[in-house]
């Protein structure tokens, strides 16, 4: 499975917690050979905390509910040609709302140093760890991540982990290099 590949790439033959953050999110507890526990992802509607789809959903909500600075909201809406009506159409009436919302992650990356955006990112990653990683009850193990989103926001992931008494382990944009090392051993 993709999750086993990520676990092998991130943890090699050691016990660890492996996570994937991309359009969706997933995690598992790995014993160095196989996945021994996995909190279900549950997909976009019921889960996927910390994913680019969840971050996009939060960005849209924060803009429309006036939680971000007005200039940030204005720039976001103008850059993507958005109105509340267009957003509602794309989220509720068209297929693949998760991919639509995931497409706004580059804007968040660009604005990640704005205090309100930074706080939102850290809170979203903290929620992922609380609802997924903390359920493995192995807080002494480093939390490892694969995925383009994880690589782009590694400092915010580290801050979220630290706030929960966790330590950030390996972060890989793509698990391929780690898989090569795993199979070379």
C-alpha positions as CSV (number, residue, x, y, z in Angstrom):
1,X,0.0,0.0,0.0
2,X,1.0,3.6,-0.3
3,X,1.1,3.9,3.5
4,X,3.4,0.9,3.9
5,X,5.7,2.4,1.2
6,X,5.7,5.8,3.1
7,X,6.4,4.0,6.4
8,X,9.3,2.1,4.9
9,X,10.7,5.2,3.3
10,X,10.4,7.3,6.5
11,X,11.3,4.8,9.2
12,X,13.3,2.2,7.3
13,X,13.5,-0.8,9.7
14,X,12.9,1.1,12.9
15,X,9.7,1.6,14.8
16,X,8.0,4.9,14.0
17,X,5.0,6.9,13.2
18,X,4.6,7.6,9.5
19,X,2.3,10.3,8.1
20,X,1.4,11.4,4.6
21,X,0.2,14.9,3.9
22,X,-0.9,15.8,0.4
23,X,-4.4,16.4,-1.0
24,X,-5.5,14.0,1.7
25,X,-3.8,12.8,4.9
26,X,-3.0,9.5,6.5
27,X,-0.9,8.0,9.3
28,X,0.2,4.7,10.8
29,X,2.3,3.1,13.5
30,X,5.0,1.0,12.0
31,X,7.1,-1.6,13.8
32,X,10.0,-1.7,11.4
33,X,8.4,-4.5,9.3
34,X,4.7,-3.8,9.0
35,X,1.9,-1.4,9.9
36,X,0.6,-2.4,13.4
37,X,-2.0,0.3,13.9
38,X,-3.7,2.9,11.7
39,X,-6.2,5.6,12.7
40,X,-8.6,5.8,9.7
41,X,-8.2,8.8,7.5
42,X,-12.0,8.9,6.7
43,X,-11.5,11.1,3.7
44,X,-12.3,14.7,3.1
45,X,-15.8,14.9,4.7
46,X,-15.0,13.1,8.0
47,X,-11.2,13.5,8.3
48,X,-8.1,14.4,6.2
49,X,-7.1,16.8,8.9
50,X,-3.9,18.7,8.0
51,X,-4.3,17.9,4.3
52,X,-4.1,20.5,1.5
53,X,-7.9,20.0,1.0
54,X,-8.5,20.7,4.7
55,X,-6.2,23.7,4.7
56,X,-8.0,25.1,1.6
57,X,-11.4,24.6,3.3
58,X,-10.1,26.5,6.3
59,X,-8.7,29.3,4.2
60,X,-12.0,29.7,2.4
61,X,-13.9,29.7,5.6
62,X,-11.6,32.1,7.3
63,X,-11.8,34.5,4.4
64,X,-15.6,34.4,4.2
65,X,-16.0,34.7,7.9
66,X,-13.5,37.7,8.1
67,X,-10.9,35.9,10.2
68,X,-8.0,37.0,8.1
69,X,-6.7,40.5,7.4
70,X,-8.9,42.2,4.8
71,X,-6.0,42.7,2.4
72,X,-5.2,39.0,2.5
73,X,-8.8,38.1,1.8
74,X,-9.1,40.6,-1.0
75,X,-5.9,39.4,-2.6
76,X,-7.1,35.8,-2.4
77,X,-10.5,36.4,-3.8
78,X,-9.1,38.6,-6.6
79,X,-6.2,36.3,-7.5
80,X,-8.5,33.3,-8.0
81,X,-11.5,35.3,-9.3
82,X,-13.7,34.2,-6.4
83,X,-17.0,35.3,-5.0
84,X,-19.0,33.5,-2.3
85,X,-21.3,32.3,-5.0
86,X,-18.5,30.8,-7.1
87,X,-17.1,29.1,-4.0
88,X,-20.5,27.6,-3.1
89,X,-20.9,26.3,-6.7
90,X,-17.5,24.6,-6.7
91,X,-17.7,23.2,-3.2
92,X,-21.3,22.0,-3.1
93,X,-22.4,21.5,-6.7
94,X,-19.4,20.3,-8.6
95,X,-17.4,17.0,-8.2
96,X,-14.1,16.8,-6.4
97,X,-14.5,19.7,-3.9
98,X,-11.4,18.3,-2.1
99,X,-9.2,18.9,-5.1
100,X,-10.7,22.3,-5.7
101,X,-9.9,23.4,-2.1
102,X,-6.4,21.7,-2.2
103,X,-5.6,24.0,-5.1
104,X,-5.3,27.0,-2.7
105,X,-2.3,25.5,-0.8
106,X,0.2,27.6,-2.8
107,X,-1.5,30.8,-1.6
108,X,-1.1,29.6,2.0
109,X,2.5,28.8,1.4
110,X,3.1,32.3,0.0
111,X,1.3,33.9,3.0
112,X,2.6,31.6,5.7
113,X,4.5,34.4,7.5
114,X,1.4,36.5,8.1
115,X,0.6,35.9,11.8
116,X,-3.0,34.9,11.3
117,X,-2.1,32.5,8.5
118,X,0.8,31.0,10.4
119,X,-1.5,30.4,13.4
120,X,-4.1,28.8,11.2
121,X,-1.5,26.4,9.6
122,X,0.0,25.4,13.0
123,X,-3.5,24.8,14.4
124,X,-4.5,22.6,11.4
125,X,-1.3,20.5,11.8
126,X,-1.8,20.3,15.5
127,X,-5.4,19.0,14.9
128,X,-4.0,16.4,12.6
129,X,-1.6,15.2,15.3
130,X,-4.2,15.3,18.1
131,X,-6.8,13.4,16.1
132,X,-4.4,10.9,14.5
133,X,-0.8,10.7,15.8
134,X,-1.6,11.0,19.5
135,X,-3.9,8.0,19.3
136,X,-0.9,5.7,18.8
137,X,0.1,6.5,22.4
138,X,3.8,6.5,21.5
139,X,4.8,10.2,22.1
140,X,8.5,9.3,22.5
141,X,8.7,8.3,18.8
142,X,9.5,10.9,16.2
143,X,6.7,11.8,13.9
144,X,7.8,11.4,10.2
145,X,6.1,12.9,7.2
146,X,6.0,12.3,3.4
147,X,4.3,14.5,0.9
148,X,4.7,17.8,-0.9
149,X,2.5,19.6,1.6
150,X,4.6,18.3,4.6
151,X,7.8,19.3,2.9
152,X,6.5,22.8,2.1
153,X,5.3,23.4,5.7
154,X,7.9,21.5,7.7
155,X,8.6,24.4,10.1
156,X,4.8,24.7,10.9
157,X,4.7,21.0,11.4
158,X,7.6,21.1,13.7
159,X,6.0,23.9,15.7
160,X,2.7,21.9,16.0
161,X,4.6,18.8,17.1
162,X,6.6,20.7,19.7
163,X,3.4,22.2,21.1
164,X,2.1,18.7,21.8
165,X,5.4,17.4,23.2
166,X,6.2,15.5,20.0
167,X,9.3,15.6,17.9
168,X,9.4,16.0,14.2
169,X,11.5,13.2,12.5
170,X,12.2,12.8,8.8
171,X,10.3,14.9,6.2
172,X,10.4,13.8,2.6
173,X,8.8,15.4,-0.4
174,X,8.6,12.1,-2.1
175,X,9.2,8.7,-0.4
176,X,11.2,7.3,-3.4
177,X,14.7,8.0,-2.0
178,X,13.7,6.5,1.3
179,X,12.3,3.4,-0.4
180,X,15.6,3.0,-2.4
181,X,17.5,3.0,0.9
182,X,15.0,0.6,2.5
183,X,15.4,-2.0,-0.3
184,X,19.1,-1.5,-0.5
185,X,19.6,-2.8,3.1
